[in-house]
Amino acid sequence: MLDKPIHFADSEKADIVIMFGAQDSNAHIEEGIRAIIALLDNNETMAKLRAASSREEVVALL
């Protein structure tokens, strides 16, 4: 969650940045990406993320 949205070249401003990492080269990255896309497509969850006031609230939503 960003205090101030940032602007990436040729795109809209972003107020949420998600980092995704795998534990090893055999990790199922595709499944993780699908989960992130599902999260981004859920307007209710995105609104709750934006309203979250603590790390614990964000983690609970994820």
Residue, then its C-alpha position, 0 to 999 in steps of 0.5 A: m500500500l502506498d501513501k501516494p500513488i506512483h505513475f508508471a510510464d504510459s499507465e495509470k497511477a498505482d496505489i497498490v504494489i504487489m511483489f511476488g516471489a518464489q521459494d525456489s525455481n520449481a515453485h508454481i508461479e502460475e498458481g500464484i499469479r492466478a491468485i493475484i489476478a483473482l484478488l485484483d478482479n475483486n472490487e470488494t477486496m481491493a476496497k478493503l485493501r485500500a482501507a486497511s490501516s495495518r499490515e495485519e489487516v492487509v495480510a488477513l485479506l490476502 
